Amino acid sequence: MSFTKQATWLLLVAVVLTGCFDCEGKMKDTRELWGLPTEIERFDSKGYHSETWWYWSRGQSFTFTWGTDVSSACDVSTYTFTPISFKKQLELEALTNRRARSTPGQKTG
């Protein structure tokens, strides 16, 4: 294999491997600044990756997206909301679970 082909192959491998960890640096920076998130949601589909870090008691979330169909190596979006205490978070989850279990037309309560 010629030097040019080897160099091209190595460059391609480096790009592919880097794409797997595009948000690693931004995630590390966020973790160092904000600490561990209360909750993490992940979504992966055909080369598209999304990870949302929720800081419920601080009223902030960060969504990291990378892979195919993403405009840059790592997009980070933030969402600010009224902070939710841990107790309130548990109450909301219980309410959501009760609603999910009820079937249409069924009376609850």
C-alpha positions as CSV (number, residue, x, y, z in Angstrom):
1,M,0.0,0.0,0.0
2,S,1.4,3.4,-0.9
3,F,2.2,6.1,1.6
4,T,-0.7,8.2,0.3
5,K,-3.2,5.4,0.7
6,Q,-1.9,4.6,4.2
7,A,-2.1,8.3,5.2
8,T,-5.6,8.6,3.9
9,W,-6.7,5.4,5.6
10,L,-5.2,6.6,9.0
11,L,-6.9,9.9,8.6
12,L,-10.3,8.2,7.9
13,V,-9.8,6.0,11.0
14,A,-9.0,9.0,13.1
15,V,-12.1,10.9,11.9
16,V,-14.3,7.9,12.6
17,L,-12.9,7.3,16.1
18,T,-13.0,11.0,17.0
19,G,-16.7,11.0,15.9
20,C,-17.5,8.5,18.6
21,F,-16.4,10.9,21.3
22,D,-17.1,14.3,19.9
23,C,-18.7,15.7,23.0
24,E,-16.4,14.1,25.5
25,G,-14.5,17.4,26.2
26,K,-17.6,19.5,26.5
27,M,-19.2,16.9,28.8
28,K,-16.1,16.8,31.0
29,D,-16.1,20.6,31.2
30,T,-19.8,20.6,32.2
31,R,-19.3,17.9,34.8
32,E,-16.4,19.8,36.3
33,L,-18.4,23.0,36.5
34,W,-21.8,21.6,37.5
35,G,-21.0,18.3,39.1
36,L,-22.8,15.0,38.4
37,P,-26.3,15.4,36.9
38,T,-29.4,14.3,38.7
39,E,-30.6,12.4,35.6
40,I,-29.2,11.4,32.2
41,E,-31.3,10.7,29.2
42,R,-29.6,9.0,26.2
43,F,-30.8,8.5,22.6
44,D,-28.9,6.7,19.9
45,S,-30.1,6.0,16.3
46,K,-28.1,5.2,13.2
47,G,-25.1,7.3,14.0
48,Y,-27.0,10.1,15.7
49,H,-26.4,10.5,19.5
50,S,-28.0,12.7,22.1
51,E,-27.4,12.9,25.8
52,T,-29.3,15.2,28.1
53,W,-28.1,16.0,31.6
54,W,-30.7,17.2,34.0
55,Y,-29.8,19.3,37.1
56,W,-33.4,19.4,38.5
57,S,-32.6,21.2,41.7
58,R,-30.6,23.9,39.9
59,G,-33.1,24.5,37.1
60,Q,-30.7,23.6,34.2
61,S,-30.2,21.0,31.6
62,F,-27.6,20.4,28.9
63,T,-28.2,18.4,25.8
64,F,-25.2,17.2,23.9
65,T,-25.7,15.9,20.3
66,W,-23.2,14.5,17.9
67,G,-22.9,12.2,14.9
68,T,-24.8,12.2,11.6
69,D,-27.1,15.1,10.8
70,V,-25.4,17.4,13.4
71,S,-24.1,20.7,12.2
72,S,-20.9,20.6,14.1
73,A,-18.8,17.9,15.9
74,C,-20.7,18.6,19.1
75,D,-23.8,20.7,19.6
76,V,-24.7,21.7,23.1
77,S,-28.1,23.3,23.9
78,T,-29.2,24.4,27.4
79,Y,-32.6,24.7,28.9
80,T,-33.3,26.8,32.0
81,F,-36.4,26.2,34.1
82,T,-37.7,26.8,37.6
83,P,-35.7,24.5,39.9
84,I,-37.5,21.4,41.2
85,S,-36.7,19.9,44.6
86,F,-36.0,16.2,44.9
87,K,-39.3,15.7,46.7
88,K,-41.3,17.5,44.0
89,Q,-39.5,15.5,41.3
90,L,-40.6,12.3,43.0
91,E,-44.2,13.6,43.2
92,L,-44.2,14.4,39.5
93,E,-42.8,11.0,38.6
94,A,-45.5,9.3,40.6
95,L,-48.2,11.4,38.9
96,T,-46.7,10.6,35.5
97,N,-46.6,6.9,36.3
98,R,-50.2,6.9,37.5
99,R,-51.4,8.6,34.3
100,A,-49.4,6.1,32.2
101,R,-51.1,3.2,33.9
102,S,-54.6,4.5,33.4
103,T,-56.3,3.5,30.2
104,P,-58.6,5.8,28.1
105,G,-62.1,5.9,29.4
106,Q,-61.1,4.5,32.8
107,K,-62.1,6.5,35.8
108,T,-59.3,7.2,38.3
109,G,-59.5,8.4,41.9
